[in-house]
Amino acid sequence: MQIDINQIKKGHAVELKGEAYYIIDRQHVKPGKGGAFVRLKLKNIKLGTVVDRTLRSGEKMELVHIEKKNIQYLYSSHDMYEFMDRDTFDQISMHKDQLGEVIDYLKENFEATALVYNKNVIALEPPIFVDMKIVSTEHGIRGDTSRAGNKPAITETGMSITVPLFINEGDVVRIDTRTKEYTGRV
């Protein structure tokens, strides 16, 4: 299906020169002189390489069908991570390199959305918010304003985040996966 370049969004999959690409980032640019154009950051679905392309406004691209599946993290062994398709109960194996930033959130029963092209998982999308337990942090000192009321903390998966001074070890916090920032205590 042909689609205008101005209608393409992050997360779409397109065909370019006979290859299928997943759109990682999209930026519409309207310079002071000349016509508008679109900058795309594309990930080759088959090879995993990332390329940048600039296309003029009004050009058309071929849209590729990407299937979305709900999957659940089961366990890992060395560099391989095992997931289960929530609908068919099939197991899906993925290498550590395929996971991207989702690896920071992987804990028992973690659920994500798998983007599937030609029966191959090309990317994982985490939920927008994830609840994580804080396993290590400094004790906040009342009246300490040298760090604007924030301190570093380590989550149960080993990810480093910044939390307010009142958060202690053992607290469960909500993290926005788009920015990797603390949003509240659970």
N, C-alpha and C positions, 0 to 999 in steps of 0.2 A: 504494500500500500504506500503510495507516494504521499509525503507530508511536507509542507512548507517549512523552511529552516526556522522561521519565527515561531512556529508552534512546537518545536522540539523542546523537551524539558530534560533536566537531570534525571537519570534513571531509565530513560528510553534506550532502546537498542536500535541501531541503524546499520544499513549496509553501505560501505564505501569502497569502491574499486574491487568489488567481489568479496570483500571480507566483512564479517559482522563485528560491530563495535558496540560497547556499552558506554553511555555518556556519563562520565564522572563529574564534569563541571561544564557549565554553559554561561557565557557572558555576552550580552547584547551591547554593542558599542555604537554610539552615534557621534562621530567626530564633528568638529565645527565645519569642516569642508568635506565635500564628497558624500557618498551614500553610506548608510548604516551597514554594519556587518556583524557576524556572530563568531565568537571564538569558542571552540569546543575542545575539551580535553577528553580524549577517547581511549578506552581500554580495549585492545584486541581480545575478543572472546576466546579465540583458539590459542593464541600465543601468550597472552597476558601482558604484552607490551603496551606502554602508554604513549600516545602521540597527540600533538596539538594540531588543530586544523582551523583555518580562518575561512569562512564562507560568506559570500555576499548575501545581503538580505534579498529574499525573493527566490533563491535557489530551492530546489526540492531534493529530498532524500528518500530512500526506501526504508520504511519502518520494518523491523524484524520482531516477530512475536516472542516475548519472554513470559514464561509461566512462573507464577509465584506459588511457593509451597511453604506451609508452616512446618518447621522442624524443631526438634528438641535435642539439646546436647546430652549425650550419655556419658562418655568417658574419653580419655586420651591415652595413647600408648606411644611413647617416644615422640615423634613429630607428626603422628597421625591422630586425627580427632574423629570420633564417631558420633553421628547424629541419627535421629529416627524421624522419618516422615510421619507426621501426626495423623494423616489420613489413611495411608496404606500400610504403615508400620514397617516399611522397608528401611534398611540401614544404609546410610550414606557416609562414606569415608572421605575425609578431606585432609590434605597436607597443611601443615602450619602456615606455609607461605600463601595459601589460598584464603585464609581467614581475614587478613587485614586487621583493622582496628577492633573487630568483634572479639578477638582473642583476649582483650582486656576485661571483658564481661563474662567470660565462660566460667560457669559454676554449675553444680548439679541441677538438672531440670530447667536450665536456661532455654528460653524459646526465642527463635529468630525467624525471619522470612528469607527463604532461599530463592534466588533468581535463577531459573533453569532455562537453558537454551540447548536444543537437540539432546535432551536427557543428561546434560552436564551442568552442574552447579557452577555458575560464573561469579556469584557474589552473595554475601550474606548481609542482610539489613537487620540491625538490632532494633528492639522496641525503642521508642523515644525516651522513656524513663526506665531506669533499672535501680532496684533497691540492693544496696551492698552493705555489708558489715565492716566497720572500721576495726582493724586488728592492731594498728600501731599509730600513735600520735603523741605529741608532747602534751603535757598538762598546761592548760591555759591559765595564765596568771591574771587575776583580777586587776584591772587598771593598766595592763600592758597595752599601750597603743602604738608601739613601735612598728607593728606589722599590720596596721589598719584593721585589727580584730580578726585576722585569719592566721591559720597555721597549717603546715603540711600534715597529711595523713596518708596511710597505706590501707587499701581495701583488702578484703579476703582473697581477691585474685591477684594481688600484688601491684595494682595500679596506684599511682600517686595522684592525689587530688589536694585541693586547698579547701579547708573547712573552717567555719567560725570557731572562736575560742571555746565556746561552751560544749562542743562535741568531744566525747571521751571514747576511749577504747571500748568496744562492745556495742556501741550505738549503731543503729541501722540508718543509713542516709539514702536519699533519692538523688540519683545522678542523671543529668541530661546527656544522652549519648551523642547528641549533635555537637556539643561544646565541651564535653567531659568536665562539667562543672557541677558542684554541689547545688541542689535546688531546695532541699529541706530535710528535716529529720522525720523518720517514719515512726 
